[in-house]
Amino acid sequence: MRFFPYFVSMGAHDYLKWNEYQQKLYDRLKKNPDAICIGDLGVKSSCTYQGLFFTLTGPGIKDWDHGSFIEKQLNDNDSIWRICSWHFNMRAMQVGDKPDESGWEVYESCQNNGAIIVTGHEHSYSRTKTLIDLKNQIVDPEWSEPNKLRV
């Protein structure tokens, strides 16, 4: 039987039981040798799976200095496809009304290193236009069409 891996960034409601959840994630990873992760899984970690590189972090929930961690992981990796994942977000980066919780540093670390950013606190799907300045919501003038994106 083949086991597909689970990749999880720690969420706001996971904190009290995180040690239990994280152990289940580690146990699942052991069943799939194609999934390679380093660091504190789901809190401050990076993984490679079938050519995809991604970070799983918990800014605003657990630990600190996530932006520097993300920056180093992305700088030390040459994968074409990169994803940064965390739970909390910033108000301007989602369609709902969740407050600023993650800080801009994590967004900027990913953007500066060509990574796609995936957050989950708002519980809805949305995407931005291609931005050249995340904090100030400045759209890339060369890619201002809403249905055309550049990564």
Buried (B, 14 or more C-beta within 10 A) or exposed (E): EEEEBBBBBBBBEBEEEBEEBBEEBEEBBEEBEEBEBEBBBBBBBBBBBEEEBBBBBBBBBBBEEBBEBBBBBBEEBEBEEBBBBBBBBBEEBBEEEBEEBBBBBBBBBBBBBEBBBBBBBBEEEEEBBBBEEBEEEEBEEEBEEEEEEEE
